[in-house]
Amino acid sequence: MSTRIKDRLLYIIICAISFITLGILVWIMAYIITKGLPYISWEFLTTDYRGDREGILPSIVTTLYLIIISLSISTPIGIGTAIYLVEYSKPGKTIDVIRFAIVTLAGIPSIIYGLFGYMFFVIALNYGNSFLAGGMTISIMVLPTIIRTTEEALKAVPKSFREGSLALGATKLTTIIKIVLPSAIPGILAAIILSIGRIVGETAVLIFTLGTATGFPTSIMDSARTLSVHLYMLAKEGLSFEQAFATATVLLIITAFINFISSKIALNIKRFAMGSKN
Amino acid sequence: MQLNITKDMLNKKNLKKIGKKVFEKIVENIFLLFACISVICVALIIFYIFTKGSPAIFKIGLGHFLFGTKWAPTQGIYGILPMIVGSIYGTIGAVIVGTTIGLFTAIFMAEISPPWMVKIFRPAIQLLAGIPSVIYGFFGLLVIVPIIHKFYGGGGNSLLAVIIILSIMILPTLISISEISLRSVPKEYKEGSLALGATHIQTIFKVMIPAAKSGILTSIVLAAGRAMGETMAVILVAGNSPIMPTSLISRVRTLTANVAFEMSYASGLHREALFATGVVLFIFIMILNIVLNFIIKKAGASVK
């Protein structure tokens, strides 16, 4: 009898706590969106942030530029690394060191990346607060994400694909480029989208490397602020919470959209992997 | 004549073959080069953080720096013990609250909820993981901090606010990894326990959680790393006074906040002291990484 009551109690506690978890998400989303949505207007999205104009267009443009710059550096390196790890590497010291490095990179908090980017790219290489410094630092930060996700995608390509291609006389490189990589494209896409999510949400790195300038960026040596940095500055200054709520809402919508796309791709990969087994 | 031509052709073929092999070898080495970039980056990061950070530690004195309880850059006093304590309290608090909530939610998702409800929970948790940290900070600043102020006074910027925000932020890590490890407990364990007459709840707590221990531990250590390294969300809710926290509602400053907060205007020894704070943070994170590796290796060995 007492076991039964205890069970019942634990069961209720488990359910209650789970719904608290769900409730927290709903609370955060609802709170920010209901407060932010009324302030979002066409003008807010399409004007710059100067004088009495409070638009976020420069931040949107900056975020896009930063994504393009960082990914054009880190995607080739990440995919190349994943190809080496999956297709070429043999067990040994080299591979252990590379793996250790990737795990370490993944564990380093963003503030340390920010500090490093500041010391190395901004000061030592004299890039100043710029897209170049920010993009370089961010691309190191997202490297583990790209490597790991691409690696999983490459591993999911059935061995028979490679054997078939090699048996037909194709070289290893041809096999990788024409057979393995095309089959792994959904996974690579997932890696890129995950990285975009991280870049959009990043703040600590960018305050030190890309800076917080409010104007439109015109060159790769310019300082600018992304949406997340803009929100941080607004929240910290505490001058206009309306703008902050509106910016946070835009950020949340972008995040939800990125999440939606990546889960769709993940579903496709699953179907592909299951289909290939049969 | 004819023979010569075939010989020539053969040579050409051979040459081509050798050429191809060399080319393949070159390509392999190019990929290896790509793979080495990560190693170079880690080496550079460690080198820069330590060479720029350690001089300040020697100038200030290791003991004064690590165990000094006063941080007053204008007077040339640099003690980071309040920040170390702040970071540790914040992380431990968040891990305790987060693990409790996270583990129960993982149990719910893996064992209790109907499949259609998992389909709601899973994307929700992914979304929770994707929300930028600055939004958590913003939410904490405008919702959690005023609530704490209302109940306990003192402005609300406090250790408690840090713990609440951090425990929400680490939930996705805790839940997703714990759920996976609960799901991968062999079915026989569960069936055996049920067959012996244990109830479902007893089976979960006495059989499945112990069996999924290494996965759950992994999630806790990963979450601790995230909590300790979090910066922006913490800055917005912590109050950032560099004093020893004495209660849950006293203002705190974490190691991460110390680096980020004063960097924009620091110079000279003050700036070096901030770099040195980065070194201390880095060492804490590396310790967590080593613990993580140890757990994963041990789990791997026990599977074998």
Interface residues (C-beta under 8 A of the other chain):
Chain A: T3 R4 K6 D7 L10 Y11 I13 I14 C15 I17 S18 I20 T21 L22 I24 L25 I28 M29 Y31 I32 P76 I77 G80 T81 I83 Y84 L85 E87 Y88 S89 T94 V97 I98 A101 I102 V103 T104 L105 G107 I108 P109 S110 I111 I112 Y113 G114 L115 F116 Y118 M119 F120 A124 I140 L143 P144 I147 T171 K172 L173 G197 V200 G201 E202 T203 A204 I207 F208 S228 V229 L231 Y232 A235 K236 F241 A244 A248 L251 L252 T255 A256 I258 N259 S263
Chain B: K20 F23 E24 V27 E28 I30 F31 L32 L33 F34 A35 C36 I37 S38 V39 C41 V42 L44 I45 Y48 I49 K52 T100 I101 G102 F104 T105 I107 F108 M109 I112 S113 I120 F121 P123 A124 I125 Q126 L127 L128 G130 I131 P132 S133 V134 I135 Y136 G137 F138 F139 L141 L142 V143 I168 L171 I175 T199 H200 I201 Q202 F205 G225 R226 M228 G229 E230 T231 M232 I235 L236 T256 V259 A260 M263 F275 G278 L281 F282 I285 M286 L288 N289 L292 N293
